[in-house]
Amino acid sequence: MKEAIVVDLNGFLTDVTLVTDDVTGVFPMFKPHRITESTEELQQSSPEIIGYIIAIAVPSGLYKPKFDFNAWELYNKLSKSEIDGKDNLLTDEDGDSIFEKPKELNLWIEGESVGEADITYIQSKQSIGKEQFKSLTEKMKNKQQQLILGYKRFLNK
């Protein structure tokens, strides 16, 4: 078994699922049909795609990974263009294949622009800084109150 990524219609990760090791590619997920007694209704309604299961590994280093459907379509068009109408590989005069699939294909891209990722990072750091500041302020107030009480006791003796 291996991990597959569930994405929404925009290509953003929503969940993770398991698939068998031999599964690879992109598969649509459909909205479940209502249970009705009429089979005519079921046949007339077209299934609604609600997302996709992507059985292609996500590269490390992406802050908010997004599947690039345009690159996937281009990849599929290229792989179909190497096959003629009779399912034979197109070859040159020497019998070598004309088309070679790219060895490295970037189907996952960064879903946030650099500016958005920077703002998110800065905001998270600022919120941590504010929490730390509040904590330190409370500690300093407590120390100050303890010192004042200590001085008052010393002066009253």
C-alpha positions in Angstrom: 0.0 0.0 0.0 1.1 3.6 -0.6 -0.2 7.0 0.2 -2.3 8.9 -2.3 -3.4 12.5 -2.0 -7.0 13.6 -2.1 -7.4 17.1 -3.6 -10.3 19.5 -4.2 -11.3 20.8 -7.7 -8.6 23.5 -7.4 -5.8 20.9 -6.8 -5.2 21.7 -3.1 -4.7 18.8 -0.7 -7.7 18.0 1.5 -7.0 14.5 2.7 -4.8 11.4 2.4 -5.8 7.9 1.5 -4.1 4.5 0.8 -4.0 2.8 -2.6 -2.3 -0.3 -3.8 1.3 -0.1 -4.9 0.5 -0.5 -8.6 -1.9 2.4 -8.7 -0.5 5.6 -10.2 -2.1 8.6 -11.9 -5.2 10.9 -11.3 -8.6 9.5 -10.6 -11.8 11.6 -10.2 -14.0 11.3 -7.0 -17.7 11.5 -7.6 -20.5 12.7 -5.4 -22.5 9.8 -4.1 -25.9 9.3 -5.7 -29.1 9.5 -3.6 -30.8 6.2 -3.1 -34.0 6.4 -5.1 -36.5 3.8 -6.3 -36.4 5.2 -9.9 -33.5 3.9 -12.0 -34.4 6.4 -14.7 -33.4 9.3 -12.4 -30.1 7.6 -11.7 -29.4 7.1 -15.4 -30.4 10.7 -16.4 -28.2 12.4 -13.7 -24.6 12.8 -14.6 -22.1 12.1 -11.9 -20.7 15.2 -10.2 -16.9 15.4 -9.7 -16.1 16.6 -6.1 -12.3 16.1 -6.2 -9.5 13.8 -7.3 -7.3 11.1 -5.9 -3.7 11.7 -6.9 -1.4 8.7 -6.8 1.7 10.7 -7.6 4.1 11.6 -4.8 4.3 15.1 -3.5 7.9 16.5 -3.6 9.3 17.8 -0.3 9.8 21.4 0.3 6.3 22.7 -0.7 4.6 24.9 1.9 1.1 24.5 0.4 1.3 21.8 -2.4 -1.1 22.2 -5.3 -1.6 19.7 -8.1 -1.0 21.2 -11.6 -3.8 19.8 -13.7 -2.6 21.7 -16.8 0.8 20.0 -16.6 -1.0 16.6 -16.2 -3.1 17.3 -19.3 0.0 18.2 -21.3 1.8 15.1 -20.1 -1.1 12.9 -21.2 -1.3 14.7 -24.6 2.4 14.1 -25.1 2.2 10.4 -24.2 -0.8 10.0 -26.6 1.0 11.8 -29.4 3.7 9.1 -29.5 1.1 6.5 -30.4 -0.5 6.4 -33.8 -4.1 5.4 -34.4 -3.2 1.7 -34.4 -1.6 1.8 -30.9 1.9 1.5 -32.5 4.7 3.6 -31.2 5.7 6.3 -33.7 9.3 5.7 -34.7 11.9 7.4 -36.9 13.7 5.7 -39.9 16.0 3.8 -37.5 13.1 2.4 -35.6 13.8 4.5 -32.5 10.9 6.0 -30.7 10.3 9.7 -31.7 9.0 10.7 -28.3 10.4 10.1 -24.9 8.5 10.9 -21.8 10.2 13.4 -19.6 12.1 11.7 -16.8 11.3 14.4 -14.3 7.9 16.1 -14.4 6.8 18.7 -11.9 3.1 18.0 -11.4 3.0 19.5 -7.9 3.6 23.2 -7.5 3.6 25.7 -4.7 0.0 26.7 -4.0 0.8 30.0 -2.3 2.7 32.8 -3.9 6.0 33.8 -2.3 4.4 36.9 -0.8 1.5 35.0 0.7 3.9 32.4 2.2 6.1 35.2 3.6 3.1 37.0 5.2 1.8 33.7 6.7 5.3 33.0 8.2 5.7 36.5 9.5 2.2 36.5 11.1 2.9 33.2 12.8 6.2 34.5 14.1 4.4 37.7 15.3 1.7 35.8 17.1 4.4 33.7 18.9 6.3 36.9 19.7 3.1 38.5 21.2 2.4 35.4 23.3 6.0 35.4 24.6 5.9 39.1 25.3 2.7 38.7 27.3 4.2 35.8 29.3 7.4 37.7 30.0 5.4 40.8 31.0 3.4 38.7 33.5 6.6 37.2 35.0 8.1 40.6 35.4 5.0 42.0 37.1 5.1 39.1 39.5 8.8 39.6 40.3 8.2 43.3 40.8 5.3 42.6 43.2 7.5 40.1 45.1 10.3 42.7 45.4 8.0 45.4 46.6 6.5 43.0 49.3 10.1 42.1 50.3 11.2 45.8 50.7 8.1 46.6 52.7 8.8 43.8 55.1 12.4 44.9 55.4 11.4 48.5 56.1 8.8 47.5 58.6 11.3 45.6 60.8 
